[in-house]
Protein backbone atom coordinates (compact mmCIF):
# COMPACT_ATOMS: atom_id res chain seq x y z
CA UNK A 1 0.00 0.00 0.00
CA UNK A 2 1.21 3.47 -0.92
CA UNK A 3 -0.42 6.55 0.62
CA UNK A 4 -0.50 10.10 -0.65
CA UNK A 5 -2.25 13.07 0.90
CA UNK A 6 -3.40 16.30 -0.69
CA UNK A 7 -2.69 18.88 1.99
CA UNK A 8 -4.39 21.57 -0.08
CA UNK A 9 -7.67 19.66 0.11
CA UNK A 10 -7.41 18.80 3.82
CA UNK A 11 -9.94 20.55 6.06
CA UNK A 12 -8.24 19.57 9.33
CA UNK A 13 -11.02 17.39 10.72
CA UNK A 14 -8.52 14.97 12.26
CA UNK A 15 -10.51 11.85 11.44
CA UNK A 16 -7.43 10.25 9.87
CA UNK A 17 -5.45 10.74 13.07
CA UNK A 18 -8.15 9.02 15.10
CA UNK A 19 -8.35 6.13 12.64
CA UNK A 20 -4.61 5.58 12.11
CA UNK A 21 -2.44 7.59 14.51
CA UNK A 22 0.66 5.62 13.55
CA UNK A 23 0.33 6.88 9.97
CA UNK A 24 -1.24 10.36 10.19
CA UNK A 25 -0.75 13.44 12.33
CA UNK A 26 -1.80 17.08 12.11
CA UNK A 27 0.22 20.27 11.98
CA UNK A 28 -0.06 22.22 15.21
CA UNK A 29 -0.45 25.52 13.40
CA UNK A 30 -3.53 24.72 11.32
CA UNK A 31 -4.55 21.08 11.76
CA UNK A 32 -3.63 20.04 8.22
CA UNK A 33 -2.75 16.37 7.74
CA UNK A 34 0.87 15.23 8.01
CA UNK A 35 1.75 11.83 6.59
CA UNK A 36 4.07 9.97 8.97
CA UNK A 37 4.44 6.78 6.93
CA UNK A 38 3.62 6.56 3.22
CA UNK A 39 4.03 2.76 3.09
CA UNK A 40 2.82 1.36 6.42
CA UNK A 41 3.08 -2.21 7.61
CA UNK A 42 0.28 -4.54 6.52
CA UNK A 43 -1.16 -4.65 10.04
CA UNK A 44 -2.13 -0.97 9.62
CA UNK A 45 -3.79 -1.28 6.20
CA UNK A 46 -7.32 -1.65 7.53
CA UNK A 47 -6.96 1.44 9.73
CA UNK A 48 -5.53 3.43 6.80
CA UNK A 49 -8.37 2.32 4.54
CA UNK A 50 -10.83 3.48 7.20
CA UNK A 51 -9.04 6.84 7.42
CA UNK A 52 -9.25 7.35 3.65
CA UNK A 53 -12.92 6.35 3.61
CA UNK A 54 -13.98 8.71 6.40
CA UNK A 55 -11.92 11.72 5.30
CA UNK A 56 -14.52 14.45 4.66
CA UNK A 57 -12.28 16.13 2.08
CA UNK A 58 -11.20 12.88 0.41
CA UNK A 59 -7.62 14.14 0.77
CA UNK A 60 -6.14 10.64 1.21
CA UNK A 61 -5.34 8.47 -1.80
CA UNK A 62 -4.31 4.80 -1.61
CA UNK A 63 -2.64 2.71 -4.27
C-alpha positions in Angstrom: 0.0 0.0 0.0 1.2 3.5 -0.9 -0.4 6.5 0.6 -0.5 10.1 -0.7 -2.3 13.1 0.9 -3.4 16.3 -0.7 -2.7 18.9 2.0 -4.4 21.6 -0.1 -7.7 19.7 0.1 -7.4 18.8 3.8 -9.9 20.5 6.1 -8.2 19.6 9.3 -11.0 17.4 10.7 -8.5 15.0 12.3 -10.5 11.8 11.4 -7.4 10.2 9.9 -5.4 10.7 13.1 -8.1 9.0 15.1 -8.4 6.1 12.6 -4.6 5.6 12.1 -2.4 7.6 14.5 0.7 5.6 13.5 0.3 6.9 10.0 -1.2 10.4 10.2 -0.8 13.4 12.3 -1.8 17.1 12.1 0.2 20.3 12.0 -0.1 22.2 15.2 -0.4 25.5 13.4 -3.5 24.7 11.3 -4.6 21.1 11.8 -3.6 20.0 8.2 -2.7 16.4 7.7 0.9 15.2 8.0 1.7 11.8 6.6 4.1 10.0 9.0 4.4 6.8 6.9 3.6 6.6 3.2 4.0 2.8 3.1 2.8 1.4 6.4 3.1 -2.2 7.6 0.3 -4.5 6.5 -1.2 -4.6 10.0 -2.1 -1.0 9.6 -3.8 -1.3 6.2 -7.3 -1.6 7.5 -7.0 1.4 9.7 -5.5 3.4 6.8 -8.4 2.3 4.5 -10.8 3.5 7.2 -9.0 6.8 7.4 -9.3 7.3 3.7 -12.9 6.3 3.6 -14.0 8.7 6.4 -11.9 11.7 5.3 -14.5 14.4 4.7 -12.3 16.1 2.1 -11.2 12.9 0.4 -7.6 14.1 0.8 -6.1 10.6 1.2 -5.3 8.5 -1.8 -4.3 4.8 -1.6 -2.6 2.7 -4.3 
